[in-house]
């Protein structure tokens, strides 16, 4: 402790001396007025200001171009309503009196048309490891998942369920027949 104190005092003295040497130069710079500025310094400052404003304009143009490219990149088949002629219609009754109608085409098993809230949406099949039928439309954020017992409609943009416990006539008949079989045995 005794050897540390003199070293600490010496370090503080050096720091104080260094600060004392810088103070007069700093104070002199603070007293200069706008009339005493160096002409080359003014040119450099103006050039830097122009460079910053042009960089901001370029960045704004890049953001606008990216947004435009995103709009153009959207698949028109996902945005526009699909054609449902020559399709098989399956109606689903869901919880809370929601209705979903699915239109399938026998020649195209990789897409379906889904009617939700008076609008048709085209959804593309996405592979799953579980065997469930999963169809998505990234533009509208809709996801339809069909399993043998029921179907569910999700909104991936709002991260919520739109319709759950969706069952067609066959699935409802299986559920209705199951309790009758249980009573007999």
N, C-alpha and C positions, 0 to 999 in steps of 0.2 A: 504494500500500500504506500510505503514511504517513497519508493522509486517511481511509482505511478503518478503521484501528485506533481512533481517537477516537470514530467513529460507533458502532462495535461496543461499546465500553466504555460509551457513553451509553445504548445500547439495553439492555444488561445491567443497568445501574443502575436504569432505569425499571422493568424487569421485576421486579427484586428489591424495589423499593419497593412495587409493586403487590401482590406476594405477601405482603409484610409487613403491608399494610393489611387483607388478606382473612383472614389467619391468626387474629387475635383474635376476629373474628366467627364464624369456623368453630369455634374452640375453645370458645366460649361455647355454641354450639348442641349440641356434643357432650356437655357436662356436664349438660344438662337431663335430668330423670328423667321417668318416665311420669306422675307425679303433677302435673307442671307443664305438661302438654300443654294446648293451647288447645281448648276444647269444640267450636268450629266445625271445627277441623282433624280431630278425631275423627269428626265427622259426615261430612265430605267423604271421609275414608279408608274409612269403612264403606260409603258410597254407591258408591265406586269398586270396592270388593271385590264388592258385589252385582252391579254392572253387568258385571264380568268373568265372574262365575259364570253369569249369565244368557246372556251372549254365547256361552260355551262350550256351554251346554245347547242354544241355538239352532243352533249349528254342528253339534253331534252329531245333532240332529233332522234337519237338512238332509242330512247324510251318509246317515242311515238312510232318508230318503225317496227319495234318489237311488238307493240300492241296491235298494229295493223297486220303484221305477219300472223299473230295468234288468231285474229278474226278470220283471215284468209285460210289458215290451216284447218279450221273446223270443217269436218266432213259434211257436205250438204245433205248426204243421206241420213245423218244423225240429227240434223236441224229440221229438215222438212218432214212433213207428215208422209208416212209410207203408203204405198198402194196396197189395198187389202182385197183386191179382186182375186178370185180362185183360192181362197184361204179357208182353213178349218177354224171355226170359232169355238172358244172355250170360255165360259163365263165363270167367274169366281165370286163367291159371296164371302166377305171378310168381316172381321169384328167392327163394331161401331157403324154398322150398315154401309160400309164402303163396298164398292164394286170395282172389279178389275176384269177386263176382257182381253184375252190373248188370241191373236190371229197367227196361225202357223201355216206355212206353205210346205207341202210334201217334198217339193224339189229343192228347198233351201232350209236345211236344218241348222244352219249357223246363225240365223236371224229370226226374230219374232217381231210382231207389231203388238204393242201394248196400249190399251186405252185406259187412261187414268184422268179423272176429272175433265171429261169432255175433250180430251186431246189425245191424238195418236202419237206414239213414240216408237222409233225403230231401235231395237236393242240387239247387240251382237253377242254371240256365245263366247264365254270365257271358260277355259278348261279348269277343272277342279280335281283334287286328289280324292275327294270323298264320293264322287259320283253324282252329286247334286247338280241340277241344271241351274247354271248361273248365266244371266244375260245382263249386259251393261250398256248404258248410253252415257259416255263421259261428258258430252256437251250439256245435257240436262241433269246429269248426276243421278240418274235412276238405275237401280239394281234390282232385278227380279231373281229370287232364289226359289227354285221348286224342288221339293223333296216328295217322296210318295205320300206322306201324311198331310202336307199343306204347302202353301206358297207364302212368300213374304215380299213386300215391296219396300225398298229402302231409298232414302235420299242421301247420297254420299256428300253432297255439298253442305247440307245442314246437319249431317250426322244424326239422323233420326229415322224412325220407322214411319212409313206412310200408311201401310196396311199390313196387318198381321192375321194369322189364322185364316188365310184365304183358302177356301175349299171349293172344288168344282162339284158337279152332281155325283160323280163316281166316288170321290173322297167322302162326301157327306153320307152316301149310301153305306159305305163301309163302316163308318162311325156309328150310324144308326143300327146296323145289323149286329155289331159287336155286343151291345148290351142285351139284345134279345137272345143271343147265343149264351151269354153268361147266365141268364135267368133259367134257361132250359137245363143247364148242367148242374 
